[in-house]
């Protein structure tokens, strides 16, 4: 739902100044909120469409902070089109699914790795496991972590999470 991966990645090759090491370089402060970051990334069009259809743009643009497990367009493509269309037209079900991807507060990957679960804003919890150094959220792999926004953080995942309904 929200990523501007390119704006958060700093290519440091060849940009050494004096004895400054890459890990000493200050990180750029995010300039976009979660929704703006997702729109800007270009790989979350289905998620952004769903957020709009559920009426959650204002909420996810508010100060937060929020942690969003954001499925890519590729993750949404695994859902049969007729089921996805039905979900997008059912605001209540869509809201339940989307809020299952959001945790109140800002949980960075290093902190998530210490947890076994996290309560989502829909009231249900997601399971968190670490397998071979990979963070898994309800079986979905975090493929890009710690994409910061002005109102929280986004962790890109490779599948759509489905709550008990």
N, C-alpha and C positions, 0 to 999 in steps of 0.2 A: 504494500500500500504506500510504500513511501521510500523512495531511494534516489539519492543522487550519488551513486558510488563514485563517479568520476570526480565530483567536486570534493570528495573527502580523501581521495588518494593523492598523495604528493609524490611526484617522481623526483627523487633526490640525486640521481646519478649525475655526477659532474658538477654538482652545486655546492661543493664544500667551500667554506670560507674559513681561512685560518685553520685552527685545529678542531673546529666544530664537527662532531660526529652526527650521523643521521639521527640517532636516538636522543641527541641533545636539542635537535631542532624543535622549535615550538610548533604545536599543531594549530592549524587554522580553526578559528571558531566557526561553527556552522552559521549560515545566514538564512536558511530556509526551514520552515516547520516540516513536520512529517509528511503532510499532504503535498506540499510544494516539492519536497525532495523526491517523493514517489513519482510525481508528474514529470519532473525534470529528468529522472533516470531513463524513462522511456521503456522500461521492461516490466512495468506494472500497470499497463493499460486496463486489464480486466479488473484488477484490484481497485484501481481508482474509479472505474465505472461502478463497481459494487459499492464502494464507499459513498459515492454520490447517490446511487439508487436507495441506499439505506438511510440517507440523510445524516451521515456521520462526518461530513466535511468540517463543519463548524467545531464539533467536539474534538476531532483530531488535529485541528488547527489552533486549539486553545492552549494555554500555557502548560498544561500537563503537570509533571512529565509523564510520558507513556513509554512503554517498551512494546514495539510492534514486531511480531513474527510475520514477515511479509512474503507471501507466496508469489513467485514470478508468473509471468504469462504462461510460460512452459508448464508450470505446476497446474495452473487452471486448465490447460489444454488436456490434461489427463481425465477431466470430468467430461462425460458425454455431453454434447452440445444441448440436447433437449433437457437434461437435468440442470445444466448451468442456466439455461434460459428460464426454467421453472424457478430456480433459486433466486435469480435476479428479479423476478416478478413477484416474489413473496417477501415483502419487506420484513415481516416478523422473523421468518426463518433466516433471511439474509443477515439481519442484525445479530441474531444468535451466533451465526457462523463467524461473522467479522469480529464481534466482541470477544470471541474465543481466541482470537489472534492477538489480543491486547492485554498487557499487564499494567496495572497502575504503578507508576514510579519508573525510574531509569535503572535498568538492570544490564550492566555491561557483561560481556561474554565471560570474563574471568570470574565474575560473581555468580553467573548462571551455572558455571561448571561445578560450583560447590553445593548446588541445590538438587533436590530429587523431584521437586514439583514447584509450580507457581500458580497462584490463583489468578484467573483471568477476570476481566471486567464483566463477563457474562455470569460469573459466580462459580463456574466449574474450574477445575485445575488441569493443567497440562503436566505430563510427566517429562522430566528432564533427565537425560542419561548422557554419559560420555563414553564413546566407544572409540578406541584407538585414537584418542585426542580429538575426536569429532563430537560436537555437541548435537544431540538429537532432542527434538521437541515432539513428543507424541509420535515418534517414529520418523519425523521429517528431519532431514539433515540441514543444519545451519551452514549454508554455502558461502555466506559473507556476513561477518559479524561487525558490530559496533559502528554502524553508519550513523553518525550523530546528526541530529536535527536540533533546532532551537528549543524544541519542546520534548525532547526525549531521544530515543535511540531505536534504530531499526536493525533487525537481524533477518537477512534474506534466507528463506527456506525453500526446499525443493518439492513440497507438496502442500495441498490445502488441508488444513486441520478441520476435523468435523467433531463438534460437541455431541454429547448425548442429547437427543431431542425427543 
